[in-house]
Amino acid sequence: MNPTLQTYIEQEILPRYDGFDQAHQRDHVEMVIRQSLELAEQQDVDVNMVYAIAAYHDTGLCEGRDHHHEVSARIIREDEHLRQWFTADQIATMADAAEDHRASAQHAPRTIYGRIVAEADRYIDPEVIIHRTIQYGLDHYPTLRRDEHYARMKAHLHEKYGRNGYLHLWFKDSPNAQRLEKLRQMMDDEPRLQQLFTKFFDHQDS
């Protein structure tokens, strides 16, 4: 890992996440970085590119969620500092990867770098996913009643993580595959799902 790149990202890029919603703060980007680097160990890729892509992947949230992947790509292209460490072609690949990372994308990531960050962004921890889904609902739909938050949570989980959901895993041997099946079993277990909703919804300040 290039130490000057790492210093720049730690000082100038990661702090941006402190201002995002609870589900996309610094703990999230640090997880995506960690998972990306672990996946990169099994691939023939540039580790500095992998690190930078993971660090920038959600920076576009500064302009809202709907097009954040496109804004993240633009931020990468326009950050002149990156030219200290990467060629124009590398920066273009990194921007494409950031743009392709979104789970709801209609096409597969164009490169191995896009597949890595997309997979890393989909770290499947059933309880963490449920917690983050509730956090997102509270942040963005504060006027919903408790029962409406539960219904929104269930609908989102099935739309994204269900057996017919839009989420795709890009590495068949990834630990995510087993975790995803565990999450689906939890989603099918209504009493367990209600128990977890109560745990996270009723104890936000705990």
Stockholm file with secondary structure:
# STOCKHOLM 1.0

chainA/1-206         MNPTLQTYIEQEILPRYDGFDQAHQRDHVEMVIRQSLELAEQQDVDVNMVYAIAAYHDTGLCEGRDHHHEVSARIIREDEHLRQWFTADQIATMADAAEDHRASAQHAPRTIYGRIVAEADRYIDPEVIIHRTIQYGLDHYPTLRRDEHYARMKAHLHEKYGRNGYLHLWFKDSPNAQRLEKLRQMMDDEPRLQQLFTKFFDHQDS
#=GR chainA/1-206 SS CCHHHHHHIIIIIGGGGGGSCGGGSHHHHHHHHHHHHHHHTTSSCCHHHHHHHHHHTTGGGGGCSTTHHHHHHHHHHHCGGGGGTCCHHHHHHHHHHHHHTCTTCSSCCSSHHHHHHHHHHTCCCHHHHHHHHHHHHHHHCTTSCHHHHHHHHHHHHHHHHSTTSSCCCSCTTSTHHHHHHHHHHHHHCHHHHHHHHHHHHTTTTC
#=GC SS_cons         CCHHHHHHIIIIIGGGGGGSCGGGSHHHHHHHHHHHHHHHTTSSCCHHHHHHHHHHTTGGGGGCSTTHHHHHHHHHHHCGGGGGTCCHHHHHHHHHHHHHTCTTCSSCCSSHHHHHHHHHHTCCCHHHHHHHHHHHHHHHCTTSCHHHHHHHHHHHHHHHHSTTSSCCCSCTTSTHHHHHHHHHHHHHCHHHHHHHHHHHHTTTTC
//
